[in-house]
Amino acid sequence: MITVVSDTHGRDGHRLTGRTLEAVREADHVLHAGDFNTVTVLDAFEREAETFHGVTGNNDTHEVRERLPARRTVDFGGVRIAIVHGHEHTDTALAMYGKQENADLVVVGHSHRPEFRTVGDVPVLNPGSHAEPRRYRPAHAELERDPLRGRLVQPDGTELSRFEV
């Protein structure tokens, strides 16, 4: 399983609870689409995850920016996932980024809105924010491969939606 989170906006720890914490601990890979805020939060995620891949967001400190790229593409046995926070990306730019990276899926954060959608013909996943949902529901995403599919889930375990890429 691949667990996808974003927009933690923490100071002292990962702020993971319930099913979100379980999903991070159970995952083979954890992806974070930025806005940890501090290196303490980044360290907490790295301790919880078996394999961790993150990018920076617009609210991350200099120390976080020194350790993580602004964007990255990871390959999981032939499934390519491009990750970016998204604060500097229009829908057109996200679609172009996905095509440039030959990605099967683009993961984006920033809006805190959990959703799966297609931009042009590029699948885009925003896991929402597990800790700072703002006007949306708190959420994370859980992905499976062969075929690539997933679900958006709240920390209390409530499933918001399922999708297939």
BELHUPE-V276448 format. One record per residue. RES is the residue in three letters. SS is DSSP state (h for helix, s for strand, l for the rest). PHI is phi in degrees with one decimal (none if undefined). PSI is psi as a letter, one per 40 degrees, with the letter a starting at -180 (NA if undefined). Layout:
# BELHUPE-V276448
[[RES SS PHI PSI] [RES SS PHI PSI]]
This chain:
# BELHUPE-V276448
[[MET l none i] [ILE s -113.9 h] [THR s -103.9 h] [VAL s -121.7 h] [VAL s -133.0 i] [SER l -164.0 i] [ASP l 51.3 f] [THR l -71.5 d] [HIS l 50.0 f] [GLY l -110.5 i] [ARG l -120.4 d] [ASP l -115.7 e] [GLY l -169.5 a] [HIS l -75.0 e] [ARG l 61.5 f] [LEU l -82.8 h] [THR l -140.6 i] [GLY h 51.4 b] [ARG h -61.4 d] [THR h -64.0 d] [LEU h -62.8 d] [GLU h -59.2 d] [ALA h -63.8 d] [VAL h -64.8 d] [ARG h -69.2 d] [GLU h -82.6 d] [ALA l -69.8 i] [ASP l -73.3 d] [HIS s -140.2 i] [VAL s -120.0 h] [LEU s -111.2 h] [HIS s -127.8 h] [ALA l -91.6 f] [GLY l 95.4 i] [ASP l 69.1 f] [PHE l -70.7 d] [ASN l 94.4 d] [THR l -129.0 i] [VAL h -66.9 d] [THR h -61.7 d] [VAL h -68.3 d] [LEU h -57.9 d] [ASP h -58.5 d] [ALA h -63.6 d] [PHE h -65.5 d] [GLU h -62.7 d] [ARG h -71.7 d] [GLU h -80.1 d] [ALA l -92.5 h] [GLU l -63.5 d] [THR l -133.6 h] [PHE s -121.7 h] [HIS s -134.3 h] [GLY s -128.9 i] [VAL l -131.2 i] [THR l -86.4 i] [GLY l -119.2 i] [ASN l -72.1 e] [ASN l -106.4 e] [ASP l -81.0 i] [THR l -72.5 i] [HIS h -57.1 d] [GLU h -63.6 d] [VAL h -67.3 d] [ARG h -64.8 d] [GLU h -72.3 d] [ARG h -99.9 d] [LEU l -126.6 i] [PRO l -79.3 i] [ALA l -77.2 d] [ARG s -153.3 i] [ARG s -159.6 i] [THR s -125.5 h] [VAL s -120.7 i] [ASP s -119.3 h] [PHE s -115.8 g] [GLY l 56.5 f] [GLY l 94.9 e] [VAL s -100.7 h] [ARG s -102.3 h] [ILE s -123.3 h] [ALA s -96.4 h] [ILE s -124.0 h] [VAL s -154.3 i] [HIS l -67.1 d] [GLY l 103.2 e] [HIS l -66.8 e] [GLU l -111.7 e] [HIS l -123.9 h] [THR l -79.1 i] [ASP h -58.7 d] [THR h -61.3 d] [ALA h -66.5 d] [LEU h -64.0 d] [ALA h -63.2 d] [MET h -64.8 d] [TYR h -61.6 d] [GLY h -60.5 d] [LYS h -67.9 d] [GLN h -58.2 d] [GLU l -88.3 e] [ASN l 52.9 f] [ALA l -85.6 i] [ASP l -79.4 d] [LEU s -154.0 i] [VAL s -107.7 h] [VAL s -104.1 h] [VAL s -138.5 i] [GLY l -120.2 b] [HIS l 78.0 d] [SER l -77.8 e] [HIS l 70.5 e] [ARG l -93.9 h] [PRO l -71.9 h] [GLU s -165.2 i] [PHE s -119.2 h] [ARG s -151.0 i] [THR s -114.9 h] [VAL s -109.0 h] [GLY l 66.3 b] [ASP l -117.3 f] [VAL s -104.6 h] [PRO s -70.5 h] [VAL s -127.9 h] [LEU s -118.2 h] [ASN s -114.3 h] [PRO l -74.5 e] [GLY l 78.6 a] [SER l -123.2 h] [HIS l -74.8 d] [ALA l -119.5 d] [GLU l -132.1 g] [PRO l -70.6 e] [ARG l 56.7 b] [ARG l -90.1 e] [TYR l -108.5 i] [ARG l -80.7 i] [PRO l -66.9 i] [ALA l -162.2 i] [HIS s -144.5 i] [ALA s -119.5 i] [GLU s -122.7 h] [LEU s -115.1 i] [GLU s -124.0 i] [ARG l -105.0 i] [ASP l 61.3 g] [PRO l -82.4 i] [LEU l -69.2 h] [ARG s -149.8 i] [GLY s -163.8 a] [ARG s -149.7 i] [LEU s -98.8 h] [VAL s -134.0 i] [GLN l -82.4 i] [PRO l -57.6 d] [ASP l -81.8 e] [GLY l 95.7 e] [THR l -66.4 h] [GLU s -83.7 h] [LEU s -88.2 d] [SER s -166.6 i] [ARG s -120.4 i] [PHE s -151.7 i] [GLU s -128.2 h] [VAL l -89.2 NA]]
